[in-house]
Amino acid sequence: MCDTIVALSGATATGGVLFGKNSDRERNEAQTVEFFAGAHHADGARLNCTYIDIPQVRETFAVLLCRPFWLWGAEMGANEHGVVIGNEAVHARIPPQQEPALLGMDLLRLALERSASAAQAVDVITTLIEQYGQGGSCGHVTTRYYHNSFIIADPREAYVLETVGRMWAVERADGIRSISNAYSIGRGAMRTSASLIGHARKEGWCRGAEDLDVAASFSDMKQDAISHGHARCMRSTALLQRSANQLRAADVMAILRDHGATAESDPDWHPQDTANRTICMHAADGDRGGQTVGSLVSELSGDRIVHWVTATAAPCTSIFKPVLPGIALPTHGPRPTDRFEPSALWWRHEQLHRAMLEEFPIHLAAIRAERDALEVAFRTRIDGVVTDGTDADRTQAVAECWADADSTERRWLDEVGAVGERVMRPGYRTSWREMNRLAGLEEPEAAG
């Protein structure tokens, strides 16, 4: 379960494009943030994706990827030309293919590596889907199959691309746009595959492209009742509308941290109390096993491209840190896996995140103001070097932000360590204890 949002120039305070995405995966499915350099490849070279190999292209662009540790592809990312993409699992009346092919995450990375604009990325994905299809399990421990949707943006424009197997539809985004785990293109598709129209006509869902409602025709509403994709899409849209025409990166970060209307009005809200699924996803016992494991916010304009990543789970408990094109990522430990490794940033933060669950409302209230103030300071620091500074200035500024975030979270962990009364329900606690056991992560002990 994931959520992706975009705001075009007319909806932002700076006149640039803003993009944001939460990647929701399994609890121990660590996500890595990595740069991959552009490269030239020999004629006839092959590329190994997650399950299949395909012909490589002559040139690939440099990319920043946020990806589950075990996948070749990525849940979200950006390239050297300012193209950003996020993908979502969507569920149609037509079952997804189980035979291994390209995953939605593979398609996302391939498009970033091969596209100099958002429009070109749309063409790359649709061409690859028609040629190779999409299929294979997308789950880490739990077997999961699904179709994919995408928001694809650059500093000038954005598109929504929704797929059903080898079929697809594209809509140009205008103003603000959100997608979640549900089809959202109605009658506004600017382009569709011939196969999509053909299938819809065969089923009696439309007479032609002009009257095809993609979401109404293809959505599996039973699955939406589980994922609450439409409800989350409506929530993120409403939050974007609150700051219409004045959206800033901080607003996008706040949306990615949203726990829903109930939590907004209840200071004692705890993740275990969530009946449905929220944008900032927290796992629980029962069928809600997924959580947000990484978040990305991108600011895109002609002379300013800045990415902000948590590189950690649960954005409400995380600090967004800057990433600048062409500037190396600060060292943040070995690439994480599904086993606890204290030297890896992702897992070091999990110690904090999981300790905070003991008395979540108290602990979140204790860090919220400092978290937000630190991010304001980071934005000010980056503003001072992003356009006028040297590479050395930018490298130093990024490194200092990451170091400050790390030292702050280490202090938070020390402060959270002295937990008092534990408020977690038995089933909720048991589900987390099992995840900790599988990861080799010892549970913090209560004080006294």
C-alpha positions as CSV (number, residue, x, y, z in Angstrom):
1,M,0.0,0.0,0.0
2,C,1.4,3.4,-1.0
3,D,0.5,7.0,-1.8
4,T,2.0,9.4,-4.3
5,I,1.2,13.1,-4.8
6,V,2.3,15.8,-7.1
7,A,1.7,19.6,-7.3
8,L,2.3,21.4,-10.5
9,S,3.7,25.0,-10.8
10,G,0.4,26.8,-10.4
11,A,-0.3,25.1,-7.1
12,T,3.1,25.7,-5.4
13,A,4.4,28.8,-3.6
14,T,7.7,28.8,-5.6
15,G,6.3,28.0,-9.1
16,G,8.2,24.7,-9.2
17,V,6.9,21.2,-9.1
18,L,6.5,19.2,-5.9
19,F,6.4,15.4,-5.7
20,G,6.1,13.1,-2.7
21,K,5.7,9.4,-2.1
22,N,5.5,7.0,0.8
23,S,6.7,3.4,0.1
24,D,4.6,0.9,2.1
25,R,6.1,-2.5,2.3
26,E,6.4,-5.3,5.0
27,R,7.7,-4.4,8.4
28,N,11.2,-5.9,8.1
29,E,11.6,-5.1,4.4
30,A,14.3,-2.5,4.7
31,Q,14.6,0.0,2.0
32,T,17.9,1.3,0.7
33,V,18.6,4.8,-0.8
34,E,21.3,4.7,-3.5
35,F,22.9,6.6,-6.4
36,F,23.7,4.8,-9.6
37,A,25.9,6.6,-12.1
38,G,25.0,7.0,-15.7
39,A,26.8,4.6,-18.1
40,H,27.4,3.6,-21.7
41,H,26.8,0.0,-22.7
42,A,28.1,-2.2,-25.4
43,D,25.9,-3.4,-28.3
44,G,24.1,-6.6,-27.4
45,A,24.4,-6.1,-23.7
46,R,21.7,-7.7,-21.5
47,L,20.2,-6.3,-18.3
48,N,19.2,-8.5,-15.4
49,C,16.0,-7.1,-13.8
50,T,14.4,-8.7,-10.7
51,Y,13.1,-11.8,-12.5
52,I,13.9,-11.6,-16.2
53,D,16.6,-10.1,-18.4
54,I,16.0,-7.7,-21.3
55,P,18.3,-6.0,-23.8
56,Q,20.2,-3.0,-22.4
57,V,20.2,0.4,-24.1
58,R,23.3,2.2,-25.2
59,E,23.1,4.9,-22.6
60,T,21.6,5.0,-19.1
61,F,21.2,8.1,-16.9
62,A,22.3,8.6,-13.3
63,V,19.5,7.8,-10.9
64,L,18.7,8.2,-7.2
65,L,16.7,5.1,-6.1
66,C,14.7,4.3,-3.0
67,R,14.2,0.5,-3.3
68,P,13.4,-2.6,-1.3
69,F,16.7,-4.2,-0.6
70,W,15.9,-7.5,-2.5
71,L,14.6,-5.9,-5.7
72,W,16.5,-4.7,-8.7
73,G,13.8,-2.1,-9.3
74,A,12.7,0.8,-7.1
75,E,9.5,2.1,-5.4
76,M,10.4,5.7,-6.1
77,G,13.3,7.7,-7.5
78,A,14.7,10.5,-9.7
79,N,17.2,10.9,-12.4
80,E,19.8,13.4,-13.5
81,H,17.3,15.2,-15.8
82,G,14.8,15.9,-12.9
83,V,12.4,13.1,-13.8
84,V,10.8,11.6,-10.7
85,I,8.5,8.6,-10.5
86,G,6.5,6.8,-7.8
87,N,4.5,3.6,-8.3
88,E,1.4,2.1,-6.7
89,A,-0.1,-1.4,-6.6
90,V,-3.6,-1.4,-8.2
91,H,-6.1,-4.2,-8.4
92,A,-8.3,-4.9,-11.4
93,R,-11.1,-7.2,-12.2
94,I,-8.6,-8.9,-14.4
95,P,-6.1,-11.0,-12.2
96,P,-2.5,-9.9,-12.4
97,Q,0.0,-12.2,-14.1
98,Q,1.9,-14.6,-11.8
99,E,4.4,-15.7,-14.3
100,P,7.7,-13.7,-13.8
101,A,8.1,-10.7,-16.1
102,L,8.9,-7.1,-15.3
103,L,7.7,-5.7,-11.9
104,G,6.3,-2.3,-11.6
105,M,9.4,-1.4,-9.6
106,D,11.5,-2.6,-12.5
107,L,9.5,-0.5,-14.9
108,L,10.1,2.6,-12.7
109,R,13.9,2.1,-12.6
110,L,14.0,1.4,-16.3
111,A,12.1,4.6,-17.1
112,L,14.4,6.7,-14.9
113,E,17.5,5.2,-16.5
114,R,16.3,5.7,-20.0
115,S,14.3,9.0,-20.0
116,A,15.2,12.7,-20.2
117,S,11.6,13.9,-19.6
118,A,8.4,12.8,-18.0
119,A,6.7,12.3,-21.4
120,Q,9.6,10.1,-22.5
121,A,9.3,8.0,-19.3
122,V,5.6,7.4,-20.1
123,D,6.6,6.1,-23.5
124,V,9.4,3.9,-22.1
125,I,7.0,2.2,-19.6
126,T,4.2,1.7,-22.0
127,T,6.5,0.2,-24.6
128,L,8.1,-2.2,-22.1
129,I,4.7,-3.3,-20.7
130,E,3.4,-4.1,-24.2
131,Q,6.6,-6.0,-25.1
132,Y,7.4,-7.9,-21.9
133,G,4.3,-7.6,-19.7
134,Q,4.4,-7.3,-15.9
135,G,4.3,-10.3,-13.6
136,G,5.8,-12.2,-10.7
137,S,5.5,-11.8,-6.9
138,C,6.1,-8.3,-5.6
139,G,6.1,-9.4,-2.0
140,H,9.2,-10.0,0.2
141,V,7.9,-12.7,2.6
142,T,4.2,-12.6,1.6
143,T,3.4,-13.5,-2.0
144,R,1.7,-10.6,-3.7
145,Y,0.8,-10.0,-7.3
146,Y,-0.6,-6.7,-8.7
147,H,-0.9,-4.3,-11.6
148,N,0.8,-0.9,-11.3
149,S,0.0,2.8,-11.6
150,F,2.5,5.7,-11.6
151,I,2.9,9.4,-11.2
152,I,5.7,10.6,-13.5
153,A,6.9,14.2,-13.3
154,D,9.6,16.5,-14.3
155,P,10.1,20.3,-13.7
156,R,7.5,21.1,-16.3
157,E,4.7,18.6,-16.3
158,A,3.4,15.4,-14.8
159,Y,1.4,12.3,-15.9
160,V,-0.6,9.6,-14.3
161,L,-0.1,6.2,-15.9
162,E,-2.4,3.3,-14.9
163,T,-1.9,-0.3,-16.2
164,V,-3.8,-3.6,-16.4
165,G,-1.3,-6.3,-17.5
166,R,-0.1,-5.1,-20.9
167,M,-2.9,-2.5,-21.2
168,W,-2.6,1.1,-20.1
169,A,-4.1,4.6,-19.9
170,V,-2.4,8.0,-19.4
171,E,-3.8,11.2,-18.0
172,R,-2.0,14.5,-17.9
173,A,-1.9,15.9,-14.4
174,D,-3.2,19.5,-13.7
175,G,-2.7,21.5,-10.6
176,I,-2.6,18.8,-7.9
177,R,-2.9,15.1,-8.3
178,S,-2.8,12.0,-6.0
179,I,-2.8,8.3,-6.6
180,S,-3.1,5.4,-4.1
181,N,-3.9,1.7,-4.4
182,A,-6.9,2.3,-6.7
183,Y,-7.5,3.2,-10.3
184,S,-8.2,6.9,-10.6
185,I,-8.4,7.8,-14.3
186,G,-12.0,8.3,-15.2
187,R,-13.0,9.6,-18.6
188,G,-10.0,11.9,-18.8
189,A,-7.4,9.7,-20.4
190,M,-5.3,11.5,-23.0
191,R,-4.1,8.2,-24.4
192,T,-4.9,4.5,-24.0
193,S,-3.5,1.3,-25.5
194,A,-5.6,-0.1,-28.3
195,S,-5.8,-3.3,-26.2
196,L,-7.5,-1.5,-23.3
197,I,-10.2,0.0,-25.5
198,G,-10.6,-3.4,-27.2
199,H,-11.1,-5.2,-23.9
200,A,-13.5,-2.6,-22.5
201,R,-15.6,-2.7,-25.7
202,K,-15.7,-6.5,-25.6
203,E,-16.9,-6.5,-22.0
204,G,-19.6,-3.9,-22.9
205,W,-18.0,-1.2,-20.6
206,C,-17.8,1.4,-23.4
207,R,-18.4,2.1,-27.1
208,G,-15.0,3.7,-27.6
209,A,-12.2,5.7,-26.1
210,E,-14.4,8.8,-25.7
211,D,-16.7,7.2,-23.1
212,L,-14.4,4.8,-21.3
213,D,-14.2,5.4,-17.6
214,V,-11.0,3.5,-16.7
215,A,-11.5,3.4,-12.9
216,A,-15.2,2.4,-13.0
217,S,-14.6,-0.2,-15.6
218,F,-11.5,-2.0,-14.4
219,S,-11.4,-1.5,-10.5
220,D,-11.7,-4.5,-8.2
221,M,-13.9,-2.8,-5.5
222,K,-13.6,-5.8,-3.1
223,Q,-9.8,-5.2,-3.0
224,D,-10.3,-1.5,-2.6
225,A,-12.4,-2.2,0.5
226,I,-9.2,-3.8,1.9
227,S,-6.7,-1.3,0.8
228,H,-8.9,1.8,1.2
229,G,-7.1,3.2,-1.8
230,H,-9.9,5.5,-2.9
231,A,-10.3,6.9,0.7
232,R,-6.6,7.6,1.0
233,C,-6.5,9.3,-2.4
234,M,-9.4,11.5,-1.3
235,R,-7.6,12.3,1.9
236,S,-4.3,13.3,0.2
237,T,-6.2,15.4,-2.3
238,A,-8.0,17.2,0.5
239,L,-4.7,17.9,2.3
240,L,-3.2,19.3,-0.9
241,Q,-6.2,21.5,-1.4
242,R,-5.7,23.1,2.1
243,S,-2.6,24.9,0.9
244,A,-3.8,25.4,-2.7
245,N,-1.4,27.6,-4.7
246,Q,1.0,28.0,-1.8
247,L,2.3,24.4,-1.4
248,R,5.9,24.0,-0.2
249,A,8.1,21.0,0.5
250,A,7.1,21.1,4.2
251,D,3.5,20.7,3.2
252,V,4.3,17.6,1.2
253,M,6.2,16.2,4.1
254,A,3.3,16.8,6.4
255,I,0.9,15.0,4.1
256,L,3.2,12.0,4.0
257,R,3.1,12.0,7.8
258,D,-0.7,12.1,8.0
259,H,-2.5,9.6,10.2
260,G,-6.0,10.5,9.1
261,A,-8.8,12.8,10.3
262,T,-9.3,10.8,13.6
263,A,-5.7,11.2,14.6
264,E,-5.7,14.8,13.6
265,S,-8.3,15.6,16.3
266,D,-7.2,13.1,18.9
267,P,-3.8,13.7,20.7
268,D,-4.0,10.3,22.2
269,W,-4.2,8.4,18.9
270,H,-2.0,5.3,18.7
271,P,-1.3,3.3,15.5
272,Q,-3.0,0.3,17.0
273,D,-6.2,2.3,17.0
274,T,-6.4,2.7,13.2
275,A,-9.3,0.7,11.8
276,N,-8.4,1.5,8.2
277,R,-5.2,2.4,6.4
278,T,-3.6,5.9,6.5
279,I,-1.1,7.8,4.4
280,C,1.6,7.4,7.0
281,M,1.1,3.7,7.2
282,H,1.6,1.8,10.5
283,A,1.5,-2.0,10.6
284,A,-0.7,-3.8,13.1
285,D,-1.9,-7.2,14.0
286,G,-4.5,-8.9,11.7
287,D,-4.4,-8.1,8.0
288,R,-2.6,-4.7,8.3
289,G,0.9,-6.0,8.0
290,G,2.4,-3.2,5.9
291,Q,3.9,0.0,6.9
292,T,5.7,3.0,5.4
293,V,9.3,2.0,5.1
294,G,10.7,5.0,3.2
295,S,9.6,8.4,2.0
296,L,10.7,10.8,-0.8
297,V,9.9,14.5,-1.4
298,S,11.3,16.3,-4.5
299,E,11.4,20.0,-5.4
300,L,11.8,20.4,-9.1
301,S,12.4,23.7,-11.0
302,G,14.7,24.9,-13.7
303,D,17.6,26.0,-11.4
304,R,16.7,24.1,-8.3
305,I,16.3,20.3,-7.9
306,V,16.4,19.1,-4.3
307,H,15.3,15.7,-3.0
308,W,14.4,14.9,0.6
309,V,14.6,11.3,1.9
310,T,14.0,9.7,5.2
311,A,16.0,6.6,4.3
312,T,14.0,5.2,7.3
313,A,10.5,3.9,8.0
314,A,7.6,5.8,9.6
315,P,8.1,9.4,8.4
316,C,6.2,10.7,11.4
317,T,9.2,9.5,13.5
318,S,11.8,10.3,10.9
319,I,13.8,13.3,9.7
320,F,13.8,14.3,6.0
321,K,17.4,14.7,4.8
322,P,18.6,16.5,1.6
323,V,20.0,14.8,-1.5
324,L,21.4,17.0,-4.3
325,P,22.0,15.8,-7.9
326,G,25.7,15.1,-8.5
327,I,26.5,15.2,-4.7
328,A,27.5,11.9,-3.2
329,L,25.2,10.5,-0.5
330,P,26.7,10.7,3.0
331,T,27.8,7.3,4.4
332,H,24.9,5.8,6.3
333,G,26.0,2.3,6.9
334,P,25.8,-0.9,4.9
335,R,22.9,-1.6,2.7
336,P,20.2,-3.0,5.0
337,T,18.5,-6.3,4.7
338,D,15.7,-7.9,6.6
339,R,18.0,-8.7,9.5
340,F,18.8,-6.1,12.2
341,E,22.1,-4.4,11.7
342,P,22.9,-1.5,14.1
343,S,25.4,0.1,11.8
344,A,22.7,0.5,9.0
345,L,20.7,3.8,9.3
346,W,17.4,2.1,8.4
347,W,17.7,-0.4,11.2
348,R,19.2,2.1,13.7
349,H,16.0,4.1,13.2
350,E,13.9,1.0,13.6
351,Q,15.1,0.8,17.2
352,L,13.7,4.3,17.8
353,H,10.5,3.7,15.8
354,R,9.6,0.5,17.5
355,A,10.5,1.8,21.0
356,M,8.2,4.8,20.4
357,L,5.3,2.4,19.8
358,E,5.3,1.7,23.5
359,E,3.7,5.1,24.3
360,F,3.4,6.5,20.8
361,P,1.3,9.6,21.5
362,I,3.7,10.8,24.2
363,H,6.8,10.0,22.3
364,L,5.6,11.6,19.0
365,A,4.6,14.7,20.9
366,A,8.0,14.9,22.5
367,I,9.9,14.9,19.2
368,R,7.5,16.6,16.8
369,A,8.6,20.2,17.3
370,E,12.3,19.5,17.2
371,R,11.8,17.3,14.1
372,D,10.1,20.1,12.3
373,A,12.5,22.8,13.4
374,L,15.4,20.7,12.3
375,E,13.9,20.3,8.8
376,V,13.4,24.1,8.6
377,A,17.1,24.5,9.5
378,F,18.1,22.0,6.8
379,R,16.0,23.8,4.1
380,T,17.7,27.1,5.1
381,R,21.1,25.5,4.9
382,I,20.4,23.9,1.5
383,D,18.9,27.1,0.2
384,G,22.2,28.8,0.8
385,V,24.2,26.5,-1.4
386,V,21.9,24.8,-3.9
387,T,22.2,27.4,-6.7
388,D,25.2,29.6,-5.7
389,G,27.4,27.3,-3.7
390,T,30.3,25.2,-5.0
391,D,30.2,21.4,-5.1
392,A,32.3,21.4,-2.0
393,D,29.8,23.7,-0.3
394,R,26.9,21.5,-1.3
395,T,28.7,18.3,-0.2
396,Q,29.5,19.8,3.2
397,A,25.9,21.1,3.7
398,V,24.3,17.7,2.8
399,A,26.8,15.9,5.1
400,E,26.1,18.2,8.0
401,C,22.4,17.7,7.7
402,W,22.6,14.0,7.6
403,A,25.0,14.0,10.6
404,D,22.7,16.3,12.6
405,A,19.7,14.1,11.8
406,D,21.6,11.0,12.9
407,S,22.8,12.5,16.2
408,T,19.3,13.8,17.0
409,E,17.7,10.4,16.4
410,R,20.4,8.7,18.5
411,R,19.5,11.1,21.4
412,W,15.8,10.5,20.9
413,L,16.4,6.8,21.2
414,D,18.3,7.3,24.5
415,E,15.4,9.4,25.8
416,V,12.7,7.0,24.6
417,G,14.5,4.1,26.1
418,A,13.1,4.8,29.6
419,V,9.6,3.7,28.8
420,G,6.9,3.7,31.4
421,E,3.6,1.9,31.4
422,R,3.1,-0.1,28.2
423,V,-0.1,0.5,26.4
424,M,0.0,-1.9,23.5
425,R,-2.8,-4.5,23.1
426,P,-1.7,-8.1,23.5
427,G,-2.3,-8.9,19.8
428,Y,-0.6,-5.8,18.6
429,R,2.4,-6.4,20.9
430,T,2.6,-10.1,19.8
431,S,2.7,-9.1,16.1
432,W,5.6,-6.7,16.7
433,R,7.5,-9.2,18.9
434,E,7.3,-11.7,16.1
435,M,8.7,-9.2,13.6
436,N,11.5,-8.3,16.0
437,R,12.3,-12.0,16.5
438,L,12.5,-12.6,12.8
439,A,14.8,-9.6,12.4
440,G,17.0,-10.5,15.4
441,L,16.1,-7.2,17.1
442,E,15.8,-7.3,20.8
443,E,12.8,-5.6,22.4
444,P,13.6,-2.6,24.6
445,E,13.1,-3.3,28.3
446,A,10.8,-1.2,30.4
447,A,12.2,1.0,33.2
448,G,11.9,-0.1,36.8
